Amino acid sequence: MKNRLLVAAVGIITALSLSACGGAAAGSGSTAASKVVIGVDDGAEPHWSILKSKLKDEGIDLEVRNFTDGAQINTATQQDQVEINLFQHLKYLAQFNVNSKGTLVPVGATAVYPLALYSEKYKTVAELPENASVAIPNNPTNQARALLNLQTAGLLKLKDGGNSLSTPAEIISSKVKVTPVDSAQTVNALKGSTDAAVVNNSQAQKGGLGDEKIIFKEDLNSDSLAPYINIFVVKAEKKDDPRWQKIVDAYHSPEVEAAVTKLNDGNLLFKAGWTAQQLQAVLTTEQEHIKK
């Protein structure tokens, strides 16, 4: 009798121990699975707090890790220091993957932002004098886009109509003098002696440039801007994680979109309808262009 009681007691203790261990493992696994570290370059902006709160309801604990350099963010993603990032458009990612042999892919779209022509001195493109000085970003991804904008505005012509890899060397005729400068210096150039400057949206915000300074803006509905759609990015081997879609969906919630819209003074067009497959197709095309 005593032996049977002892065996029963040991069995109960063993079962409880295994149950406790199993519960701890499950809990640890659940916590680890719900933790997501995202790399960004604007981590202090209000929409991140809203997004984090939204994702809590989805069982995701989002940690926003801020960087000051885009290349660092992609490298951190490639090296598993962060799991996902958001700061770049498809064209930038294509350059990174080709130049750094990266394996990063898009898993969702956010929005496309304007790359507008600003002036402190003139109200319209028509007012720009002959040989007016125009600063453009010198980084490969925005330089070509800026040149194409100036061509659409009627200020210059590019060889064979230009493309997403065009450089100032391909200008065949121009009414203005184009000067490439560091992207961070486009606002300073505009506030200096330059007659006009092509400035990306984030630099325009930082520099206090309002819409009243814009003399030419892209059509954000144009199919030609597909390479400039901003994207959530992960390593290719992690692309099928179901958490990414939850993050994308939460980003496009009314509350987060409203905060992002306010931050950008309405200068954006959300691209919630773009699938990861569609984005990948654009990325692949851009990568092929760069390799040629």
C-alpha positions, 0 to 999 in steps of 0.5 A: 500500500505504501509503495503504491502511494509512493509511486502515485506521489512521485508520478504526480510530482513528475507530472507537475514538474513537466507541466511547469517546465512545459509552461515555461518553455511555451511562455518563453517561446511565445514571448520570443516569437512576439518580440520584433525589432525594427530598424528605422531612421525616424524612431522619435516620430509619434506614429511609432508609439501608435503602431506599437500600441496597435501591435500589442493587440496583435500579440507583437511587442515592437521594439523600434531601434533608431539609426542615423544611416540607411546603409547601417539599417540594411546591414543590421537587417542582413546581420540579424541585428534587427528583424525588419526595417522601414526607411527606404524605397525599392530603388534604394534597396536594389542598390544595396542588394547589388552593391553589397550582395544583400538578400533583403526583400520587401514584405509590404508597402507604406507610401510614395513621397514626392521629390519636389523642386523648391525655390525661395526666389521664384514662384513657378518653373516658368519664372526661372531665368536662363542658366538658373542654378538648380541643386539636386541630390547626388546619391544614385537613387534620387539623382536620376529621379531628380533629373527625370523631374527636371525633364518633365518640368521642361528644364532639360532633356536626357539622352534617350529620354533618361531612366532610373540610372540617369546621371548629369553626364546624360543631359543633352540640353538644359535651360538650367545649371544642374549641381549635384550636392549631398542630399542633406545639403539640398536645403542649405543650397536652396537657402544660399545662392542656388535658384532652386533645388530638388529636395526629398520630403524628409529633408524638406520637413527638417529644413522647414520648407512648406508647400508654398515653396514648391514650384514643381511636384511629381504626379504620385499616381504615376506608374513610373514612381513604382521604384520609389514606393517605401517598403518594409524589408526583411531577409529573404529567408524570413519573408514568410513570417506571418507577423510581417503582414500584421505589422503592415496592416497595423501601419495602414490603420486609420490612426497610424496613417493619420499620424504619418499624413500629419507628419508629412503635411499630406505630401504622400500617397499610401500604397496599401494595395501593393502586395509583396509579390508585386513589390518583389517584381519591381525590385527584381527589375531594378536590380537587373537594370543596375547590374547591366 
